[in-house]
Amino acid sequence: MVRCHVKRLFNVSFSGLLTFVLLGTLLNMESIIQYGSLRGQLLVDYIGSNLIVEYIRSENNHLYIQLTNNGSVKIPGGNWSLFFTHVAGLYDVAEEGSKAITTSGVILRHLSGGLYSLEPIRTGRRHTLFAGLKPNQSLIILEHADLNSKWYSFPNWYVTGYRLEPRVIQSTYMKRPHVDYKFDRWPPEKRYIRNNVRNLNRSVKAVIPTPLSVKIAQGEVTLDRQWSVAYDKDFFNEALFLADELHIKLAKFNNDLSATPKKIVRLTRKNISACLAKNKSSPFTKFNDSKRLYLEEGYTIKIKNNSIDICGQTGAGIFYGIQSLLSLLENSVDGSTLPLLRIIDAPRFEFRGLLCDTARHFIDKYEILNTIDLMAIYKLNQLHLHLTDDEGWRIEIPALPELTEVGSRRGHDLQEEQCLLPFFGSEPTESSHKRHYYSVQDYRDILLHADAHHVQVIPEIDMPGHAHAAVQSMRVRYMRMKRNNISEESASKYLLQDFKGTLWHLGVAQQRDSVMNPCIESTYTFITKIIQTMMTLHRDTQPLKRLHLGGDEVSVDAFTDSPACIALAKKMPEIKGNLRHYFIKRIMSICKEHGVRIQMWEEGFAFVNDRDISNKADLVVNAWLQTEAAYHYANRGYKVILTHAHKFYLDHPYEPDGDELGHFWATRYTDSRSVFAFMFNGELGSPRNSTFSKEQSCRALQFTDCVELKSPENIIGMQASLWGEFILSNEDFEYMLCPRLLAFAERAWHMADWETASTETELRQLGDADWTDFANTVGYKELPFLERMGIRYRTPVPGFRIRANIVEANTEFPGSLLQYSTDGGNTWNTYNEGNPPEKSENLSFSVVSHNLLRRSRIIRV
């Protein structure tokens, strides 16, 4: 029974409806009294209200799921099934499809992805092996649950039955079940050492990310309403942005900017390379290679008593100069005073990107617009929108409405004819007034806002794998058209599967039916339609420069039994066993025909023969596994973006602790300091850059040799990626993003002196000093600024150590509001380094945000 829509309203009078409900309730209560058990919808309602779900650890250290009847009536076997999301372990159940737990009289079934069901084992029409669950009785349904974090449990478990309304288990409604996890977490003493940064009591860096050169002179100037903005004719949009930010007026346009009056901010075109050449003391001279800077987006700022000059070669350069000017104003107490200074700056990379996974967790338009603002402030310029995946399709394609009618929605629909299954803890009954995709107008609004902030949007339509939402939506389209007696040719025009082959192939994420069939022509008709639509959406707003086509994590045996693939292999024997190569060649040809550059994950290009590519410089690779892959592709002529999972995937927790939101997989944690410490010039296998040694990296990637980087000019940038499997809200999204994104922006824009250190001692000394300056600037300046933006960043967790019964505490970012409590958290006191508290039974520490609205995890002594 489909549960995607709001409940139906019966066409009866109110009094009649009330009589119907009262009569039904009395009959059900009579049934309970007479037979001592529940039936039908009342049973489902009772289970939803009274079942307690917990993950409990046994004496032999196994984690299991425990269900407890917290009500006053026995839960019998019968017409009910329990549905839940579980993303760790259970691989044997996923492979086999089901697992009977005969000792408990229940059967566990794998539906798709991380979604499972549990129901009584039937032995007849009205009989089950399930003995029932008495009041206060518990049932163990699964051992070896394999959870190392409370975040691995998902909310909104629900129960339903045949032709019954689903009910969310109230103990899990919009909250994750309790997990008695065991994890080798950091003790407070280790966190204290990790946090051990000298408190400089001020913001040190003038701007983040750090400019190439900042020279501060004596004196300062105050901006008031008497100032105005003069501009080169090509920089009108940037001038308008600055005037709006400073609440000053635009000066009348004048071709001769030198003739403008006093108290003026001038936006002028100037060759940045000439400025760098004159600046002999700039770190630029240490690079000895102009290709290491992307001068197109460079800028200079010169602040004098009655004028401010911002110069750049492009609008983007001018815009970043404006952002630095606004950042300088954040340093002043009154927000209007600036030091007299000169800044010369340019980024190390042309591509400084952020991936937002809107497919697993939909990020609404306004949150994306705010994220674009945040990116622009910290000079990130590429927004990679992961619009489609197995669990969701998030972009409106007017010609194919089923993609959003079905693919963007989740609910209890086991056949997925009205919506997808409720993956990742989604509710079984979706509200009809919520839209979980970007309409044509939404997307254009995003493009316009991004373009105004010099952020290029790169849409990703994942293929051929991670495509369940698309595959199922097009299957529904086919079935609907056939029911309406539409011809087979028209109905199958955009089909992505071959009905005669295996329809339920299990993908990488245990997702069924998740790969587009590369052997049927309708797959390429579908892709062509999507590319044409994306080009149309970008036209007149922000031309589509590059389209990301995924290409990752596709099983080699996805279509071994597809009749279409068998037939195609007979015609083209060379594609047998290499369907991915055939698929990539076809979509490359389609993109070339439409003048669209391709970007893919590294596996996508792994199956491309270089002889088939006329211009590899037009192809962009996201190298996410290890540095070695980036080197291989760069040396072969591809343009490469460093997207390392172990450094730049922000879905990892901030520290190795089960109380920290995040996914433990490529690494146990990714904190701000580890992102900050990344060295592009580091050797493969360096402890700073890699989880594995150089040799291990090569073996993992099946490379026969470990090459050195010979074409560094082909490494065009870096990208941070925030995947959405564990994110349930915008607050989770912002928490995982900041403040790590600031450290990423620092490395993507600025090459620090310590990156070229000649010895380990020099590296450590320069690196620690730079981190001290950065951490103080974040704590004293950037975190309060993020709060004023409304960003709900992760409040840093304190560490402590005990010396002679005195408890000394610290935090990752000096300037954060560190507090302690002596009464178990009822009242809080400001921590004073000069007068730390004595050890006591109820002593605990926490960091509170500057606006006093959010608090970090509480650490007890």
DRENTI-192897 format. One record per residue (C-alpha): residue in one letter; y, z negated, x. Coordinates in pm, whole numbers, padded with zeros to 5 digits, always signed. Layout:
! DRENTI-192897
aYZX;...
END
This chain:
! DRENTI-192897
m+00000+00000+00000;v+00336+00104+00145;r+00583-00178+00226;c+00871+00016+00382;h+01090-00001+00074;v+01244-00289-00114;k+01034-00429-00397;r+01020-00232-00722;l+01207-00369-01025;f+01013-00377-01351;n+01183-00228-01653;v+01150-00540-01872;s+01392-00790-02017;f+01480-01104-01827;s+01312-01332-02082;g+01000-01118-02079;l+00988-01119-01701;l+01035-01497-01691;t+00750-01545-01942;f+00530-01314-01737;v+00596-01506-01416;l+00544-01850-01574;l+00221-01743-01742;g+00089-01593-01419;t+00174-01907-01225;l+00002-02133-01482;l-00309-01917-01478;n-00324-01926-01098;m-00271-02303-01090;e-00549-02340-01349;s-00768-02129-01122;i-00695-02361-00829;i-00776-02673-01033;q-01092-02525-01178;y-01235-02353-00874;g-01062-02535-00588;s-00954-02210-00423;l-00676-01950-00418;r-00690-01584-00511;g-00479-01269-00500;q-00107-01280-00441;l-00100-01658-00471;l-00345-01682-00181;v-00128-01452+00030;d+00183-01652-00061;y+00008-01978+00023;i-00109-01854+00365;g+00241-01727+00442;s+00394-02064+00359;n+00138-02297+00516;l-00032-02135+00815;i+00079-02264+01157;v+00031-02026+01453;e+00014-02161+01808;y-00110-02054+02150;i-00298-02357+02288;r-00446-02417+02634;s-00803-02548+02645;e-00959-02792+02891;n-01103-02502+03091;n-00749-02361+03120;h-00803-02072+02879;l-00525-01985+02638;y-00632-01927+02280;i-00472-01864+01943;q-00501-02152+01700;l-00441-02119+01325;t-00389-02441+01129;n-00380-02489+00753;n-00075-02710+00708;g-00105-02715+00329;s-00303-02916+00074;v-00545-02649-00047;k-00835-02481+00130;i-00781-02121+00249;p-01092-01926+00141;g-01233-01598+00257;g-01133-01306+00044;n-00878-01032+00004;w-00646-01109+00293;s-00571-00981+00643;l-00346-01130+00909;f-00135-00892+01123;f+00030-00973+01455;t+00162-00825+01780;h-00007-00913+02108;v+00087-00713+02420;a-00115-00887+02694;g-00491-00866+02737;l-00723-00772+02448;y-00796-00446+02628;d-01163-00466+02529;v-01065-00490+02163;a-00826-00197+02199;e-01092+00020+02363;e-01368-00065+02115;g-01141-00077+01811;s-01263-00415+01687;k-01435-00736+01788;a-01630-00964+01556;i-01586-01338+01613;t-01899-01439+01424;t-01870-01809+01506;s-01547-01816+01306;g-01651-01556+01050;v-01359-01324+01124;i-01314-00981+01279;l-01029-00877+01508;r-00919-00513+01481;h-00686-00309+01700;l-00455-00088+01496;s-00228+00075+01753;g-00010-00028+02044;g+00015-00406+02046;l-00059-00447+01674;y-00380-00625+01566;s-00528-00753+01242;l-00761-01043+01165;e-00963-01079+00847;p-01278-01246+00714;i-01605-01064+00788;r-01740-00933+00458;t-02110-00969+00378;g-02082-00833+00027;r-01833-00739-00239;r-01725-01099-00295;h-01871-01283+00001;t-01760-01334+00361;l-01886-01517+00670;f-01557-01704+00682;a-01627-02063+00572;g-01265-02126+00481;l-00993-02336+00635;k-00951-02683+00488;p-00618-02869+00485;n-00519-02974+00840;q-00818-02783+00980;s-00766-02542+01274;l-00937-02219+01364;i-00961-02073+01714;i-00959-01696+01686;l-00916-01573+02040;e-00980-01704+02388;h-00829-01558+02706;a-00503-01472+02532;d-00354-01412+02877;l+00006-01518+02819;n+00216-01636+03114;s+00534-01674+02914;k+00641-01789+02571;w+00810-01450+02534;y+00473-01274+02528;s+00420-01406+02176;f+00597-01212+01902;p+00750-01325+01574;n+00681-01221+01216;w+00306-01254+01188;y+00227-01160+00833;v-00051-01168+00579;t-00135-00931+00296;g-00427-00793+00098;y-00529-00483-00090;r-00250-00400-00339;l-00071-00724-00256;e+00279-00788-00125;p+00289-00890+00242;r+00429-01229+00336;v+00559-01328+00677;i+00395-01643+00814;q+00690-01879+00787;s+00605-02065+01107;t+00667-01734+01288;y+00956-01596+01081;m+01213-01454+01325;k+01080-01687+01596;r+00801-01665+01846;p+00494-01889+01804;h+00466-02181+02043;v+00287-02095+02370;d+00134-02366+02588;y+00156-02140+02890;k+00082-02227+03251;f+00289-02057+03515;d+00374-02122+03877;r+00744-02172+03803;w+01017-02255+04049;p+01062-02630+04096;p+01428-02745+04077;e+01427-02800+04454;k+01341-02435+04521;r+01609-02322+04278;y+01855-02550+04460;i+01775-02371+04787;r+01804-02031+04618;n+02140-02138+04469;n+02266-02284+04793;v+02594-02092+04816;r+02911-02250+04955;n+03164-02319+04682;l+03489-02152+04790;n+03668-02280+04477;r+03815-01940+04400;s+03747-01575+04333;v+03730-01402+04672;k+03685-01030+04610;a+03992-00855+04472;v+03774-00621+04266;i+03406-00580+04177;p+03257-00346+04281;t+03410-00397+04625;p+03655-00124+04735;l+03630+00049+05071;s+03958-00095+05193;v+04199-00356+05056;k+04517-00445+05248;i+04727-00720+05090;a+05092-00765+05190;q+05336-01050+05130;g+05490-01073+04786;e+05394-00992+04429;v+05518-00804+04127;t+05512-00893+03757;l+05430-00637+03489;d+05632-00668+03170;r+05727-00449+02876;q+05996-00280+03087;w+05732-00088+03280;s+05610+00256+03175;v+05345+00509+03278;a+05425+00848+03431;y+05143+01093+03482;d+05030+01426+03610;k+04976+01665+03319;d+04596+01654+03367;f+04585+01275+03336;f+04733+01226+02989;n+04419+01055+02850;e+04406+00813+03141;a+04779+00741+03105;l+04732+00670+02735;f+04443+00434+02812;l+04651+00241+03069;a+04956+00218+02845;d+04738+00079+02566;e+04574-00178+02796;l+04905-00300+02942;h+05102-00268+02617;i+05364-00054+02787;k+05505+00285+02696;l+05440+00634+02827;a+05728+00780+03022;k+05854+01121+02919;f+05647+01380+03102;n+05813+01509+03418;n+05662+01755+03663;d+05842+01573+03945;l+05683+01228+03943;s+05894+01122+04244;a+06201+01138+04020;t+06070+00873+03778;p+06264+00549+03729;k+06182+00203+03863;k+05915-00020+03710;i+05682+00273+03679;v+05308+00327+03716;r+05248+00680+03845;l+04916+00862+03801;t+04913+01141+04058;r+04665+01396+04188;k+04593+01354+04559;n+04323+01454+04807;i+04126+01135+04879;s+03962+01264+05196;a+04308+01289+05355;c+04374+00925+05267;l+04045+00820+05421;a+04111+01015+05739;k+04443+00834+05786;n+04285+00494+05729;k+04118+00439+06067;s+04018+00079+05990;s+03829+00176+05673;p+03452+00116+05661;f+03438+00491+05597;t+03467+00550+05970;k+03136+00364+06019;f+02948+00606+05797;n+03025+00903+06021;d+02923+01134+05740;s+03157+01237+05458;k+02857+01317+05235;r+02792+00945+05204;l+03092+00913+04975;y+03147+01086+04643;l+03514+01170+04686;e+03546+01334+04345;e+03571+00987+04193;g+03769+00822+04472;y+04117+00677+04421;t+04400+00494+04594;i+04631+00221+04463;k+04963+00127+04619;i+05156-00161+04461;k+05520-00205+04561;n+05804-00410+04413;n+05907-00162+04146;s+05628+00093+04138;i+05252+00129+04129;d+05094+00454+04245;i+04737+00541+04146;c+04615+00863+04305;g+04292+01056+04263;q+04144+01403+04272;t+04004+01387+03919;g+04054+01206+03593;a+03752+00992+03675;g+03909+00883+04004;i+04235+00795+03828;f+04038+00605+03562;y+03854+00396+03823;g+04186+00321+03990;i+04311+00196+03654;q+04002-00023+03616;s+04068-00176+03957;l+04430-00240+03861;l+04319-00417+03542;s+04067-00619+03743;l+04346-00731+03980;l+04537-00859+03679;e+04239-01077+03588;n+04299-01266+03913;s+04643-01384+03804;v+04698-01699+03599;d+04932-01531+03350;g+04752-01195+03344;s+05064-01004+03452;t+05118-01075+03823;l+04992-00844+04097;p+04995-00879+04477;l+05162-00610+04685;l+04870-00417+04830;r+04703-00088+04912;i+04348+00005+04807;i+04151+00306+04925;d+03817+00351+04752;a+03537+00595+04671;p+03178+00546+04551;r+02873+00586+04773;f+02681+00767+04496;e+02785+01020+04233;f+02520+00893+03989;r+02551+00525+03889;g+02344+00485+03579;l+02211+00250+03315;l+01915+00316+03085;c+01920+00156+02740;d+01589+00163+02555;t+01691+00212+02192;a+01343+00329+02088;r+01149+00001+02121;h+01444-00210+02005;f+01718-00027+01822;i+02061-00098+01970;d+02326-00033+01709;k+02619+00200+01770;y+02874-00077+01820;e+02662-00248+02084;i+02630+00085+02265;l+03009+00133+02250;n+03059-00215+02397;t+02806-00133+02668;i+03002+00180+02756;d+03314-00037+02792;l+03122-00267+03024;m+02989+00023+03230;a+03337+00171+03271;i+03484-00161+03388;y+03225-00181+03667;k+03245+00191+03742;l+02903+00301+03616;n+02915+00659+03496;q+02578+00765+03351;l+02434+00628+03026;h+02067+00719+02992;l+01979+00671+02623;h+01602+00640+02575;l+01612+00771+02219;t+01243+00825+02146;d+00911+00660+02223;d+00586+00570+02052;e+00751+00300+01845;g+01066+00474+01729;w+01275+00791+01696;r+01647+00707+01699;i+01846+01030+01674;e+01907+01229+01355;i+01778+01587+01363;p+01909+01736+01037;a+01649+02015+01027;l+01364+01763+01063;p+01457+01463+00847;e+01108+01313+00873;l+01182+01211+01232;t+01418+00944+01106;e+01281+00896+00754;v+00947+00796+00906;g+00993+00766+01281;s+01291+00531+01281;r+01144+00280+01036;r+00873+00014+01057;g+00678-00172+00794;h+00335-00241+00649;d+00208+00111+00598;l-00134+00143+00759;q-00139+00520+00705;e+00216+00552+00844;e+00315+00795+00570;q+00648+00627+00488;c+00718+00445+00815;l+00560+00344+01143;l+00360+00025+01187;p+00564-00294+01245;f+00544-00293+01625;f+00695-00564+01848;g+00721-00829+01580;s+00905-00622+01320;e+00898-00747+00962;p+00643-00591+00723;t+00904-00518+00456;e+01203-00337+00598;s+01541-00372+00432;s+01645-00039+00281;h+02014-00082+00365;k+01958-00101+00739;r+01950+00224+00933;h+01772+00213+01267;y+01884+00545+01410;y+02202+00720+01515;s+02333+00959+01254;v+02499+01280+01370;q+02837+01109+01334;d+02718+00793+01512;y+02599+00996+01807;r+02922+01194+01825;d+03118+00867+01814;i+02913+00747+02112;l+02977+01074+02298;l+03352+01062+02231;h+03378+00702+02345;a+03169+00772+02654;d+03374+01078+02744;a+03699+00883+02712;h+03556+00626+02955;h+03416+00885+03200;v+03056+00801+03116;q+02814+01091+03085;v+02546+01044+02818;i+02197+01160+02914;p+01970+01165+02607;e+01598+01122+02664;i+01343+01279+02431;d+01018+01149+02577;m+00736+01406+02603;p+00454+01490+02606;g+00346+01123+02610;h+00515+00822+02451;a+00557+01047+02147;h+00373+00874+01862;a+00687+00850+01646;a+00741+01226+01675;v+00374+01319+01638;q+00329+01107+01326;s+00658+01218+01169;m+00564+01582+01204;r+00219+01507+01063;v+00385+01352+00756;r+00610+01658+00727;y+00303+01880+00726;m+00124+01673+00461;r+00429+01656+00234;m+00480+02031+00249;k+00112+02101+00182;r+00124+01873-00123;n+00417+02083-00243;n+00213+02403-00198;i+00417+02523+00100;s+00240+02785+00309;e+00031+02679+00607;e+00255+02877+00840;s+00570+02694+00729;a+00406+02353+00701;s+00256+02367+01051;k+00565+02513+01218;y+00654+02189+01399;l+00315+02019+01419;l+00250+01831+01745;q-00124+01778+01707;d-00440+01976+01650;f-00615+01828+01345;k-00950+01963+01461;g-00945+01758+01781;t-00933+01384+01842;l-00645+01246+01637;w-00667+00891+01766;h-00655+00926+02139;l-00566+00592+02299;g-00258+00625+02521;v-00134+00422+02818;a+00010+00143+02600;q-00299+00136+02373;q-00095+00352+02136;r-00301+00589+01926;d-00207+00951+01872;s+00080+00937+02120;v+00073+01270+02306;m+00207+01609+02200;n-00062+01872+02218;p+00039+02117+02494;c-00195+02387+02369;i-00044+02466+02031;e+00263+02686+01998;s+00422+02464+01733;t+00476+02198+02000;y+00715+02431+02183;t+00880+02536+01857;f+00950+02167+01797;i+01087+02114+02149;t+01309+02420+02120;k+01453+02291+01792;i+01523+01950+01948;i+01696+02103+02252;q+01908+02331+02033;t+02008+02037+01812;m+02100+01817+02108;m+02315+02095+02248;t+02490+02128+01912;l+02549+01753+01890;h+02709+01753+02236;r+02918+02062+02176;d+03292+01994+02126;t+03248+01630+02231;q+03072+01607+02566;p+02878+01917+02674;l+02513+01849+02745;k+02487+01860+03124;r+02136+01722+03151;l+01848+01640+02916;h+01584+01384+03010;l+01237+01489+02897;g+01032+01187+03003;g+00709+01326+03146;d+00563+00986+03239;e+00236+00804+03174;v+00029+01081+03019;s-00348+01046+03021;v-00530+01333+03190;d-00798+01344+02919;a-00566+01337+02618;f-00691+01671+02482;t-01024+01736+02648;d-01187+01799+02309;s-00899+01984+02143;p-01023+02323+02013;a-00678+02466+02081;c-00694+02356+02445;i-01049+02479+02486;a-00947+02819+02348;l-00635+02835+02566;a-00836+02750+02878;k-01065+03045+02809;k-00763+03276+02803;m-00597+03105+03100;p-00868+02953+03322;e-00607+02833+03572;i-00480+02563+03330;k-00817+02395+03286;g-00780+02036+03402;n-00409+02088+03460;l-00254+02095+03115;r+00039+01881+03226;h+00144+02148+03475;y+00122+02409+03199;f+00330+02192+02965;i+00604+02119+03221;k+00629+02490+03311;r+00676+02579+02945;i+00951+02324+02878;m+01125+02414+03204;s+01134+02773+03086;i+01279+02668+02748;c+01548+02456+02913;k+01639+02733+03156;e+01673+02974+02865;h+01921+02734+02701;g+02109+02653+03021;v+02010+02285+03025;r+01931+02095+03345;i+01618+01881+03335;q+01572+01519+03434;m+01230+01349+03427;w+01040+01050+03557;e+00863+01116+03884;e+00518+01176+03729;g+00658+01467+03530;f+00738+01666+03843;a+00420+01556+04019;f+00233+01830+03833;v+00482+02109+03909;n+00413+02364+04178;d+00726+02411+04389;r+00662+02787+04390;d+00732+02787+04015;i+01086+02652+04063;s+01373+02880+04160;n+01627+02604+04216;k+01494+02252+04267;a+01850+02121+04304;d+01886+02166+03928;l+01600+01920+03868;v+01666+01547+03878;v+01390+01293+03941;n+01393+00926+03841;a+01184+00771+04120;w+01066+00443+03968;l+00738+00352+04135;q+00829+00309+04502;t+01078+00428+04762;e+00816+00663+04908;a+00818+00883+04599;a+01196+00917+04625;y+01163+01031+04987;h+00897+01288+04904;y+01099+01448+04627;a+01426+01439+04823;n+01264+01608+05123;r+01128+01882+04893;g+01476+01961+04764;y+01488+01776+04432;k+01784+01558+04340;v+01664+01198+04323;i+01785+00884+04148;l+01659+00551+04282;t+01523+00374+03974;h+01290+00124+04141;a+01098-00086+03888;h+01073-00386+04119;k+01450-00396+04180;f+01634-00223+03898;y+01418-00276+03587;l+01612-00542+03404;d+01332-00621+03160;h+01189-00854+03425;p+01280-01224+03395;y+01559-01367+03608;e+01316-01607+03772;p+00939-01674+03767;d+00935-01913+03474;g+00761-01888+03138;d+01079-02005+02967;e+01264-01699+03095;l+01280-01395+02869;g+01117-01094+03033;h+00808-00897+03121;f+00603-00986+03431;w+00463-00664+03566;a+00626-00476+03857;t+00755-00804+04000;r+00757-01169+03897;y+01135-01182+03874;t+01455-00989+03939;d+01761-01206+03981;s+02116-01103+04063;r+02075-01179+04431;s+01767-00962+04475;v+01950-00669+04309;f+02256-00734+04526;a+02039-00738+04842;f+01894-00390+04792;m+01938-00165+05096;f+01907+00208+05044;n+01886+00260+05420;g+01610+00002+05455;e+01269+00102+05580;l+00997+00163+05323;g+00807-00162+05286;s+01103-00380+05385;p+01075-00730+05229;r+01416-00675+05073;n+01325-00352+04901;s+00957-00342+04820;t+00678-00545+04670;f+00429-00369+04896;s+00402-00265+05257;k+00466+00095+05359;e+00094+00169+05379;q+00022+00003+05044;s+00297+00207+04882;c+00148+00530+05009;r-00202+00441+04892;a-00076+00337+04548;l+00099+00671+04508;q-00197+00864+04652;f+00019+01015+04926;t-00176+01133+05226;d+00112+01057+05461;c+00410+00824+05470;v+00710+01041+05542;e+01058+00941+05650;l+01363+01045+05453;k+01490+01370+05607;s+01728+01480+05330;p+01937+01175+05231;e+02196+01402+05068;n+01943+01460+04789;i+01947+01092+04693;i+02232+01123+04446;g+02236+00778+04293;m+02086+00466+04146;q+01990+00361+03794;a+01923+00024+03632;s+01688+00031+03333;l+01665-00218+03049;w+01346-00156+02851;g+01322-00298+02502;e+00965-00420+02439;f+01063-00787+02461;i+01414-00758+02318;l+01459-00865+01957;s+01837-00883+01922;n+02167-00770+02070;e+02199-01117+02220;d+01870-01065+02407;f+02001-00727+02526;e+02323-00875+02668;y+02135-01172+02820;m+01903-00943+03015;l+02186-00711+03117;c+02440-00956+03256;p+02520-01077+03513;r+02257-00865+03695;l+02441-00547+03602;l+02738-00659+03812;a+02517-00688+04120;f+02371-00345+04048;a+02718-00192+04008;e+02817-00343+04343;r+02528-00171+04522;a+02562+00159+04337;w+02932+00187+04427;h+02977+00004+04755;m+02791+00028+05086;a+02825-00311+05254;d+02861-00368+05628;w+02533-00562+05641;e+02340-00257+05524;t+02392-00101+05867;a+02328-00421+06065;s+02145-00360+06390;t+01953-00690+06402;e+01786-00921+06152;t+02023-01200+06255;e+02329-00986+06191;l+02181-00868+05863;r+02122-01225+05747;q+02463-01354+05854;l+02665-01067+05709;g+02450-01048+05397;d+02477-01421+05323;a+02854-01415+05376;d+02893-01116+05141;w+02676-01280+04876;t+02883-01599+04902;d+03202-01401+04834;f+03037-01207+04552;a+02881-01514+04386;n+03212-01704+04392;t+03394-01406+04244;v+03137-01374+03965;g+03147-01746+03886;y+03523-01796+03897;k+03640-01462+03761;e+03380-01228+03614;l+03180-01465+03392;p+03492-01592+03211;f+03600-01229+03174;l+03262-01135+03023;e+03304-01416+02772;r+03644-01280+02669;m+03471-00945+02616;g+03219-01117+02389;i+02927-01054+02626;r+02656-01320+02584;y+02538-01318+02945;r+02264-01539+03086;t+02416-01874+03176;p+02273-01964+03520;v+02014-02241+03543;p+02095-02532+03778;g+01882-02656+04065;f+01881-03002+04216;r+01750-03212+04503;i+01715-03588+04541;r+01850-03763+04850;a+01841-04143+04878;n+01825-04174+04499;i+02129-03945+04460;v+02074-03620+04270;e+02268-03323+04408;a+02286-03016+04187;n+02416-02660+04215;t+02422-02329+04034;e+02379-01963+04127;f+02746-01886+04074;p+03000-02144+04197;g+03268-02194+03935;s+03014-02214+03653;l+03053-02529+03445;l+02774-02753+03573;q+02709-03065+03363;y+02468-03359+03360;s+02347-03599+03094;t+02208-03951+03130;d+02096-03989+02769;g+01859-03698+02725;g+02124-03441+02634;n+02315-03625+02363;t+02633-03633+02571;w+02733-03430+02876;n+02952-03503+03179;t+03111-03260+03425;y+02927-03258+03758;n+03138-03350+04061;e+03010-03247+04403;g+03189-03542+04560;n+03036-03792+04321;p+02686-03684+04214;p+02489-03907+03974;e+02212-04143+04069;k+01855-04071+03969;s+01769-04215+03628;e+01498-04180+03367;n+01692-03957+03126;l+01895-03760+03380;s+01915-03386+03316;f+02133-03092+03421;s+02260-02780+03250;v+02529-02512+03285;v+02758-02445+02990;s+02955-02126+02939;h+03330-02137+02998;n+03397-02111+02626;l+03152-02401+02569;l+02952-02198+02316;r+02628-02140+02510;r+02417-02356+02735;s+02154-02276+02996;r+01804-02415+02994;i+01812-02793+03043;i+01647-02908+03366;r+01523-03267+03360;v+01489-03482+03669;
END
